[in-house]
Amino acid sequence: MKKKIRYANVIEEIRDEQLEILSDTKNHIAGMTKSGLIVMFENNI
């Protein structure tokens, strides 16, 4: 499994990639791109 780590503005990333949100919790947001790639963002607030 490959992991790519980068800093991103989650709202812009969701909009730009047109992610389908799979999970939205206090600590993480997980989504799937149109190509089937699952991505997860950590809430650092």
C-alpha positions as CSV (number, residue, x, y, z in Angstrom):
1,M,0.0,0.0,0.0
2,K,1.3,3.5,-0.9
3,K,0.7,6.4,1.4
4,K,0.9,10.0,0.3
5,I,1.0,12.6,3.0
6,R,0.5,16.3,2.2
7,Y,-1.1,19.3,3.9
8,A,-4.3,20.4,2.3
9,N,-7.3,22.7,2.8
10,V,-9.9,20.0,3.3
11,I,-12.8,22.0,2.0
12,E,-11.0,23.0,-1.2
13,E,-9.7,19.4,-1.6
14,I,-13.2,17.9,-1.3
15,R,-14.6,20.4,-3.8
16,D,-11.7,20.1,-6.3
17,E,-11.6,16.3,-6.2
18,Q,-15.4,16.0,-6.1
19,L,-15.1,13.5,-3.2
20,E,-17.9,11.3,-2.1
21,I,-17.8,11.6,1.7
22,L,-17.7,8.1,3.2
23,S,-17.2,9.1,6.9
24,D,-17.1,12.4,8.8
25,T,-16.2,12.2,12.4
26,K,-14.7,14.5,15.0
27,N,-11.2,13.3,14.2
28,H,-11.2,12.3,10.5
29,I,-13.0,12.8,7.2
30,A,-12.8,10.0,4.6
31,G,-13.9,10.2,1.0
32,M,-13.6,8.5,-2.3
33,T,-12.5,10.1,-5.6
34,K,-14.3,9.4,-8.9
35,S,-11.4,7.0,-9.8
36,G,-12.1,5.0,-6.6
37,L,-9.1,6.2,-4.5
38,I,-10.0,6.5,-0.8
39,V,-8.5,9.5,1.0
40,M,-8.6,10.5,4.6
41,F,-8.0,13.8,6.2
42,E,-7.2,14.3,9.9
43,N,-8.8,17.1,11.8
44,N,-6.0,19.0,13.5
45,I,-8.2,21.7,15.0
